Amino acid sequence: MKHFWGDYQNESYRVGCTGGTIYVYDKAGNEIARFKDFPYAYTAAFMPGRNIIAVKSTEGILGFYDLDTLSLRKKITVTKIGGQDEGFGFSPDGRFFYNIESPTCFVRTQLSVYETREFSKVCTLFSENKRMMLEHLEFDDNTCYLLGYMRDDADMFDYGFIAVFDAESKAVKNIRAIDRKQHDYLSDYKHWELSGFTEKSRKWSSLKFLEHIDRTSIKEVYKSKEA
């Protein structure tokens, strides 16, 4: 089996991302398809309860594949300037796909929400907030937790934060500050998690310098900051 940048499995399929090629295997480990619809495809996520997988390219492209029909359902160009390695994921019920985007490449970020019947964009949030930089998200039950950092007046790192995204009000709530060391570790860990915890991804991360990596989550850090 190849050494992938991103490696993912559900009950029926395994998907491996090399950057240039997306490999699909059946439950027995047989290769059944290869996709080369866009470059720099390193990370992916399965839709809960469905054999559909979202693949994210650092070039600025999203691809949604139906593995039962081995077909590309939708290809979306988020931006043509590249630099897209922020977090993403499906809601627990599979109805929505959330993608953190950097449409102007590190100048600002935004959170885009897509419905998953036709994979059309529902809304784009926080695009005008140049101080708040979003990096990663995770779901626990129906709660969406966010990780990011705030910038100061000189557009430099001010402090890291964790928060909750309220889908109903479309707002970031309960922002809790974390120090730079805790932010950097959590950010690196979540990026590694996006790869499916592959060894290849870890070797290109600052986590490679650590003898032991403590498992963590945005929720865990968020809860630890409760008063």
N, C-alpha and C positions, 0 to 999 in steps of 0.2 A: 504494500500500500504506500502511496506517495506521502511525503511530508508536506502537509498543507499549512498555509497561513491561517486559514479558517477551517474548522472541522465540526460538523453538526450532525446530530442524529435525532430522529423521532422513532415511533414504533415501526415504521415501514421503510424508511429510506435513510441513507447517509449522504451528505453533501460535503465535498471538499473544494476549497477555493485556493487556487495557486496564484491568483492575480490576473493571468491571461485566460485561464480556463476554469469553468465550473464543472466538476465531475459529480455524477449521480450514481449511487450504488443501491442495489436492492437489499433486502434484509439479509440475504445469504452472502452479501459481499461481492456480488457480480456487478461490474460496471455496465450500466444500461444507457448512459447518455453523457455527452459533453456539450457544453454551451460556451460559445465565444462571442457573445452579443455586445460586449463592451469591455474595455481594458481596466486594469487596476481594481479588480473585484476581489477583495480580501475578506470581507465579513458578511455574515448573513444571519437570518433568524427565521425559525419555523413559526407559522401561524398556529395558535393553539387549536387542536381538534381537527386540523385540516392538513392535507399533504401539499401545502403551498408554502413556498419559502421566498422571503425577501432578501435580495442580495444588494449590498451597497458598494459602489465604486468610489474610490478617493478622487476620481476624475470628475465626480459630480453627477452620477447616474444611479438611479434605482431600477432594479429589475425584479419583477414578481413572476415566479415560475410555478406552474401546476405540475407536480411530479407524477400524478396519475396519468396525465396525458403527455407528459414530457414536452411541454410547450411553454413559451414565454407569453404570459398573459398581458403584461404591460411593461413598457420601458419609459421611464420618466427622466428627463434632463432637468436636474435641479439648478445647475449652474455650469457654465463652460469654462470657469477659471480654476477648477480643481480645488485641492486643499480640503477635501471633505472626509474627516475621520471622526466626527462626533457620533454620539450614541443614537440608538434607535430601538424600536421594538413594537410588538403588537400589544393591544389591550388584552386582558385575560379572556374576554369573550370573543376575541378575534374580529370584532366589528371595525376596529380602527387601527391604523398604523401611524406611529409617532416618529418623526425624524427631526433631529437637531441638525440645522443647516448653517453654513457660513457662506452666504451668497456673495459676499465681497471679500472673502478670504482673510479671516482673522480680524477684520475691522469691526464686525458685529455678527451676532448669531440670531437665529429665529427658530421657533418650533412650528413645524408644519404637521397638520393632521390630515390623513387620507382615509376615506371610507374604503372598505375592502371588497365590495361587490364589483365595482368597476375600477377601483383604485384611482378615484378622482380626489383632488384636494378639496377638503372641507373648509380649512382656514389656515392662515399663517399668523403666528402670534409673536409679539415682542421684538419685531424687526426694527422698531424705532428706538429701542432701549440700548444705547451704545455703552452703557456702563455695565450692564449685566451680561456676562458671557456664559452661555450654557455649554456643558460638555457631555454629560451622560444622564441617562434616565433609567429607572427600573420600576417595575410594577410589583406590588405585593397585595394580593387580592385585588381590590378595586382602587387602591391608592397608588398614585404615580409620584415617585420621589425624583428630585432633580439634584444634580451636582454641577457646580460651576464656580465662577469667581467674579468679584466686583473689581472694576478698574477705578483708579483715582483720576484726578484732573489732568494728569500727564499721560493718561491711557496706559498706565502700568498696573501690574497686579497690586491690588489693595488688600483683599482678604478672600479666602475661599468661603463657600457657603453650601449648605444643603437646605432643601425646601420641599414643599408639597405643591404639585400642580393640581388645581381645582378645575376639572373639566367643565363643570356646570357654569362657573363664573368666568372661566378662561383666564385665571389669574394665578400668579405664584404667591403662595401664602406660607406663613410661619418660617421665614428665612432665619436660619441659624448659622452664625459665623463659625468657621473652623480655621485653625492656623495653617500656615503654608506647608509644613511637613505633613500634616494629616491630609490636607487637600491633595498634595502631590502623590502620596501613596495610594489614596483612594482612586484618583484619576487614572494612575497607571494600572491599578488592579482592574478597574472597570474596562479599560481598553483591552487588557489581556482576556478578560471574561468574554468580550465581544468576539474574540477569535475562537471561542470554545476551549480556552486554556491550552492552546497548542504550544509545544516546546519551541517551535520556530518563531512564533510571535514573541515569546518571552525573551528569546535571545536578542531581539531588537528593541528591548525595553530596559529601562533602568532597574527593573526587577531582577535582571540577570545577575546583579551584584549582590543579591541577598541570598544567604544560605537557606533561610526559612521564610516562607511567605504565609502570613496569617490570612485566612479567609475572612472576607468582610463584605459589607453591602452598604449602600447609601442609607437604607432603612436603619441598619444597626447603628451607624454613626448618628443619624438623626435622632433616634431614640435615646442615645447616650447624652444628647445635649438638652434633653427635657429638664425643665426646672424642678 
